[in-house]
Amino acid sequence: MRKDTRSDCPVNLALEIFGDRWTLLVLRDVIFLGARHFRELLAGPERISSNILADRLAVLVEHGMLTKTDDPTHKQKVVYSLTERSIALVPVFAQLGIWGVRHLPAGDEHAARTAVLAAGGPALWAEFMDELREAHLGPHARLAPPGPGPSVTERLAPASLAALVAAGVHREA
């Protein structure tokens, strides 16, 4: 952790980690898009540069928001995983998305995913956080057993796809 923070105010301390234009977007892509490798994150919709991405990943690892492990399928790749600290941001992302849809010209695909999160509220967010715990920390990390029916991830994907199809950006197979 950095020792040269401006103050010990909790908002300031959070901004010391998240107060640039890229860090939350990197976490968003890991949380909602399932990106786990450098190249997947580099291909994100905002087109982050490789040097900025490398710096942000290092900061997130340093602050305990991500872990970095060797990829067992490829010796030159690493896998980034969420930690409990970053999984705890799901409600923050949901609220930011809800605010953004309400007050800004958000794209249909993102608005559709946000609508699912808004409709499900805190119960859905908790379920999604458990899915992330299982995917990134292991099945032992779940706080509750999986619910019946499709996962939150399985509910978010069709909402985004339906919005893309409706906009004529994507054709269903």
C-alpha positions as CSV (number, residue, x, y, z in Angstrom):
1,M,0.0,0.0,0.0
2,R,1.1,3.5,-0.7
3,K,2.3,5.6,2.2
4,D,2.0,8.9,0.4
5,T,-1.8,9.3,0.5
6,R,-3.3,12.8,0.8
7,S,-5.4,11.9,3.9
8,D,-6.9,9.0,5.8
9,C,-10.5,9.9,4.7
10,P,-12.1,6.7,3.3
11,V,-13.3,8.5,0.1
12,N,-9.7,9.8,-0.5
13,L,-8.2,6.3,0.2
14,A,-10.6,4.7,-2.3
15,L,-9.8,7.4,-4.9
16,E,-6.1,6.6,-4.4
17,I,-6.8,3.2,-5.9
18,F,-9.8,4.0,-8.3
19,G,-9.4,7.7,-9.0
20,D,-8.1,7.4,-12.6
21,R,-10.0,6.8,-15.8
22,W,-9.0,3.2,-16.3
23,T,-8.9,1.2,-13.0
24,L,-12.6,0.7,-12.5
25,L,-13.0,-0.2,-16.2
26,V,-10.3,-2.9,-15.8
27,L,-12.2,-4.3,-12.8
28,R,-15.5,-4.0,-14.7
29,D,-14.1,-6.1,-17.6
30,V,-13.0,-8.8,-15.1
31,I,-16.2,-8.8,-13.2
32,F,-18.8,-8.5,-16.0
33,L,-17.0,-9.7,-19.1
34,G,-15.0,-12.5,-17.5
35,A,-11.7,-11.2,-18.9
36,R,-8.8,-12.9,-17.0
37,H,-5.8,-12.5,-19.3
38,F,-3.9,-9.4,-20.4
39,R,-4.9,-9.7,-24.1
40,E,-8.6,-10.0,-23.2
41,L,-8.4,-6.9,-21.1
42,L,-6.5,-5.1,-23.8
43,A,-9.3,-5.8,-26.2
44,G,-11.9,-4.1,-24.0
45,P,-14.4,-1.6,-25.5
46,E,-12.5,1.5,-24.5
47,R,-9.2,0.3,-26.1
48,I,-6.8,0.9,-23.2
49,S,-3.1,1.1,-24.2
50,S,-0.9,-1.8,-23.1
51,N,1.4,0.3,-20.9
52,I,-1.5,1.8,-19.0
53,L,-3.1,-1.6,-18.7
54,A,0.1,-3.1,-17.3
55,D,0.4,-0.3,-14.8
56,R,-3.3,-0.6,-13.7
57,L,-3.0,-4.3,-13.3
58,A,0.1,-3.9,-11.2
59,V,-1.7,-1.3,-9.0
60,L,-4.7,-3.6,-8.5
61,V,-2.4,-6.5,-7.6
62,E,-0.4,-4.3,-5.2
63,H,-3.6,-3.2,-3.5
64,G,-5.0,-6.7,-3.1
65,M,-7.8,-6.2,-5.6
66,L,-6.5,-8.8,-8.0
67,T,-4.2,-11.8,-7.8
68,K,-1.9,-12.8,-10.5
69,T,-1.0,-16.5,-11.1
70,D,0.7,-18.4,-13.9
71,D,-1.7,-19.8,-16.5
72,P,-1.4,-23.6,-16.4
73,T,-2.4,-23.8,-20.1
74,H,0.3,-21.4,-21.4
75,K,3.7,-20.7,-19.8
76,Q,3.9,-17.1,-21.1
77,K,0.5,-16.1,-19.8
78,V,-0.9,-15.1,-16.4
79,V,-4.4,-15.3,-15.1
80,Y,-5.8,-12.4,-13.1
81,S,-8.4,-13.3,-10.4
82,L,-10.7,-11.1,-8.3
83,T,-10.2,-11.0,-4.6
84,E,-12.9,-10.6,-2.0
85,R,-12.1,-6.9,-1.9
86,S,-12.9,-6.5,-5.6
87,I,-15.9,-8.8,-5.5
88,A,-17.3,-6.5,-2.8
89,L,-17.5,-3.7,-5.4
90,V,-20.4,-5.4,-7.3
91,P,-23.0,-3.2,-5.5
92,V,-21.0,-0.1,-6.3
93,F,-20.8,-1.1,-10.0
94,A,-24.5,-1.8,-10.0
95,Q,-25.3,1.6,-8.5
96,L,-22.9,3.4,-10.9
97,G,-24.6,1.6,-13.8
98,I,-28.0,2.5,-12.6
99,W,-27.0,6.1,-12.1
100,G,-25.4,6.2,-15.6
101,V,-28.4,4.8,-17.3
102,R,-30.7,7.2,-15.6
103,H,-28.6,10.4,-16.3
104,L,-26.3,9.7,-19.3
105,P,-26.7,8.4,-22.8
106,A,-25.7,4.8,-22.1
107,G,-25.7,2.3,-25.0
108,D,-28.5,-0.2,-25.2
109,E,-26.3,-3.3,-24.5
110,H,-25.0,-1.8,-21.3
111,A,-28.4,-0.5,-20.3
112,A,-29.9,-3.9,-20.8
113,R,-27.3,-5.5,-18.4
114,T,-27.9,-2.7,-15.9
115,A,-31.7,-3.3,-16.1
116,V,-31.2,-6.9,-15.0
117,L,-29.0,-5.7,-12.1
118,A,-31.4,-3.0,-11.1
119,A,-34.4,-5.3,-11.3
120,G,-32.7,-8.0,-9.2
121,G,-31.4,-5.5,-6.6
122,P,-29.2,-6.5,-3.7
123,A,-30.3,-10.1,-3.6
124,L,-29.2,-10.6,-7.3
125,W,-25.9,-8.7,-6.5
126,A,-25.2,-11.0,-3.6
127,E,-25.9,-14.0,-5.8
128,F,-23.6,-12.6,-8.5
129,M,-20.9,-12.0,-5.9
130,D,-21.1,-15.7,-4.9
131,E,-20.7,-16.7,-8.5
132,L,-17.6,-14.5,-8.7
133,R,-16.3,-16.0,-5.5
134,E,-16.7,-19.5,-6.9
135,A,-15.1,-18.6,-10.3
136,H,-12.2,-16.7,-8.8
137,L,-11.6,-18.0,-5.3
138,G,-13.0,-21.5,-5.6
139,P,-16.2,-23.3,-4.6
140,H,-15.3,-23.2,-0.9
141,A,-15.6,-19.4,-1.0
142,R,-19.4,-19.3,-1.8
143,L,-21.4,-17.8,1.1
144,A,-24.6,-19.6,-0.1
145,P,-25.4,-22.5,-2.3
146,P,-26.3,-21.7,-5.9
147,G,-30.0,-20.9,-6.4
148,P,-32.3,-22.7,-8.8
149,G,-32.4,-21.6,-12.4
150,P,-29.9,-19.8,-14.5
151,S,-26.9,-18.1,-13.0
152,V,-26.7,-14.3,-12.9
153,T,-24.1,-14.5,-15.6
154,E,-26.4,-16.5,-17.7
155,R,-29.1,-13.8,-17.2
156,L,-26.9,-10.9,-18.0
157,A,-25.6,-12.3,-21.3
158,P,-29.0,-12.7,-23.1
159,A,-30.0,-9.2,-22.0
160,S,-26.9,-7.7,-23.7
161,L,-27.3,-9.9,-26.7
162,A,-31.0,-9.1,-27.2
163,A,-30.1,-5.3,-27.1
164,L,-27.4,-5.8,-29.7
165,V,-29.8,-7.8,-32.0
166,A,-32.5,-5.2,-31.5
167,A,-30.0,-2.5,-32.5
168,G,-29.0,-4.5,-35.6
169,V,-25.4,-4.8,-34.4
170,H,-25.5,-8.6,-34.0
171,R,-27.5,-11.3,-35.8
172,E,-28.6,-14.3,-33.9
173,A,-27.3,-17.6,-35.3
